[in-house]
Amino acid sequence: MSSPIRSVGIDLGTTLCSVAYVDDEGRTKMVPNALGEILTPSYVLFEDDAVIVGKEARKHAAILPDRVAYLVKRDMGQKVYSRPIMGSYMPPEVIQACILRQLQADAAKVVPGRFQTVITVPAYFDETRRRATAEAGQMAGLDVLDIVNEPTAAALSFGEALGYLTSQGQAKESMRVLVYDLGGGTFDATLLDLSPGQFRTIATDGDVRLGGHDWDARLADYAAAEFIRQHGTDAREHPVTYHKLLIDAEEAKHALTVRTMAKLGIEHFGNKTEVSVTRTQFESMTADLLQRTSHTVRQLLNAAGAKWKDVNRILLVGGSTRMPMVAKMLRQVSGVTAEQKVNPDEAVARGAALYGAYLLGKRGPQPAAANFSVTNVNAHSLGVRGIDQATKIKRNSILIKKNTQLPAAASKKFVTKMANQTSLAIQVLEGESLNPDECITVGQALIRDLPPGLPEGYPVEVTFAYGTNGRLNVRVLVPGTNVEKQLDFVTDRQKFVMSQLPPARPQ
């Protein structure tokens, strides 16, 4: 009898990653990296003969900025990473694959037997970013079981702590939970209903370009302004100096979590400046960043038709939520004291592992698989570029609205533009605007060789099927003909093969 497949969850963070798995008793355990640490910095150093991931790569970021990639998650879905590495531009999923390959190696040392992996993404990631994340996992050689939203994973970890994973758990009351997820580079807010054995997402919103790194940058700007005042030079213009300053700013931010004052310094071409900053100053200079998260939460509640009085618990996820200003702001606006029952750095990885065990359990006997159900929603509306027949204006014709429960399917009829039309161009859009130019093109397909003689206005049926993991399948059918096509997304993103990169080297 073959040994059961185990579940591994990977929190692929913007600045830090973590890995967890489910043991034989159904409990989650964290996987240490080669240094014995739970958190692995999301930094990749490309040497001539090796790829190094983690803390050692982070140390070299200031020394070899043209060889180290970081904050890559913010560029997922783009054609290339925002900075050249060793003189060349690389697709971001290739860099993420290097990180995932190292995390897989760490897991293989701890997890007995075969395992499959669930990778987490921000709930507000669009289809393009989700697809790129899945591709990164495949490039890394992972057996990717699924992609899951980070707030959903965090809620599962919370449910594990409270005993909500089965309908027979000790906890019996239902509750509405707001997951406030502020990581190193992204922010998500998600509203869920929890009851024993059930996790149902109501609505989600977020900002994929807001995170703890932005707080670090404000502290760096504050110190740089004092350096300019004293020495007349902007040290941020030198990549090595600026990266060292950002590291010092991050350490100062951490210090301000437990102390009311911290110091950070700049040394640039023989000139030195040391700057003191109080927690009050820090909160003042970043108040607009915090306000952005508060605004997103308000939008979320409005979309869900909910008010603060409907929220029973607030769950803080992501290391940046340790800043005292976060819990203080949430307490002021909601009257609810945020939960401290789960480790904000570990919750997402643990929940991803639990979700994987749930999926594996549905396929067959697995060790201590919990019997619970998970319902997600889509973060963005999905539609097709079309033409309004009355006004002849191009429109985004939405098939699946934002915050629709998944899985979801919807169909809509379109018509041919002219008589004897020989081809169809289907452009899939993501976004809330009815103006297609204000939306993101998720993918497109050209259907050739339509039957001759079709009249103007001949029907064309487009069907969207949106899975629980947020992946989209599109089917195009021309009734009365043999024309039927599953839409294959067209991407001109350059493909790399992992074997073309130097081998990974232990940290």
C-alpha positions, 0 to 999 in steps of 0.5 A: 500500500502506497503511503498517503500524499501529504499537504504542504502550504507555502506563504509566498510573501512579498518580503518573507516566505514560510512553509507548513505541513499537516502531520499524521494527527491533522495538526499543522507544523511549520517547516524550518529553512536551512538556517533553522528559521521559520521565515525565509526572506524573499530575496534571490541572488544570482551568482555565476554558478548558483542561485541563493535564496533567503537571508544570504541573498538579502545581505548581498542586496546592498553589495550586488544590487544588479544580481539580487531580486526582491519585492518580486511579488509586486511585479507578478503578472507583468512581462518582466521584473522591474529591474535588470538582473545581470544586465537582463530582464527576467519574467517575475515568475522565473524569480519566484520559481527560484524561491519556490524551489528552495522552499520545496527543498526545505520541505523535502527535508522535513515532510515524510514521503510525497507531498503536494503544495498549495501556494497562497496569493493575495485575495485581490490578485487578478487572473493574470497574477494567479496564473503567473504564480501557478506557472512559477510553481510548475517551473520550480518542479512543485506538484501544485495542488491549488492556489488559495487566497491568503485571507482564506488560509488565515481564517482556516488557521484561526479556525484550527485554533478555535476548533472550527475545522469540523462540525463536531468541534467544541466551538458552536457559535457562528461569527463574522470575521474581518481578516486584515492582512498587511504584509510586506508588499500587499494589503488585503481585507476580507469578510468571512462567515465562520461556523463549525465546519464552514468557511464562507467568504462574503467579500474581499478588497485590497491593494496589491501595491501597499505593504510594510515596505512602504512604511520602511520607505517613509522612514528612509525618506525621513532620514534622507531628508536630514542627510540632505539638510546636513550634507547637501546630497541625496543618498537615495540616488546611490543604490547601495546606500539606499538599500542599506538605508531601507534595511536600517529603516525596517529595523527601526520600524521593528524597534518602534513596535516595542519602543517609543523611539528608535534611531537609524543612520546613513553613511554615504561617501564618508559622510554620516548622519544618525536620525532619531524618530519617535513612534508618534513621528512615525505614525504621523509620517505614515498616517496616509498609508494607514488611512488607505487600508482603512478606506479599503476596509470601508469599501469592503464593508459597503460591498458586503452590505455590512456595518462594523456592528456586524463584525464579531472578530478582527484577525490580523495577518502579516508581519506589518500588523505588529505596528501598534498603529494598526490595532489602535486604528481598527479599535477606534473605527470598529470598537473591536479588539483584534485577535492575537490567537494566531501568529501573523507570520505563520497563519497563512502557511498553516491555513494553506496546508490545511486547505491542501489536506481538505482537498486531498481528503476529498480525493480519498483517504488521507491522514486525519483530513478535516471535514470542512467546506470553503467558499471563496468569492472572485475579487474582480468582475470578469467580462468580454469586450463587446459593442453595445448594439444600440449605441455602437459604443465599445463596452465591457460586458460583465458576465461574473460580478465582483464578490460572486461566490465560487465556483461560478458560471455565466453565459452571455450571447453576443452577435457577429459584427457583419455578414460573412464574417470569417473570424471572431476576436474574444477579449476577456477583461477584468475590472469594474468599469464599463469602459473596456479601456479602463480594464485589464485584458486577461487573455484573448483568442482568435477564432478562425474559419467561421462557416461561410454565409453567416448573416450579420448579427449571428449569435455567439455564446460565451461562457465563463467558468470560474473555479474555487481557486480563482482560475478562469476557463472560457468557452466560445460556441457558435450555435448551429455550427461546429465552431466551439473553442476553449479559450487558451489565454495568449501571453507573450511573456517570455518563457524560461526553463528552470534548468537554464538557471544555475542550481540552487545552493543551500543558504 
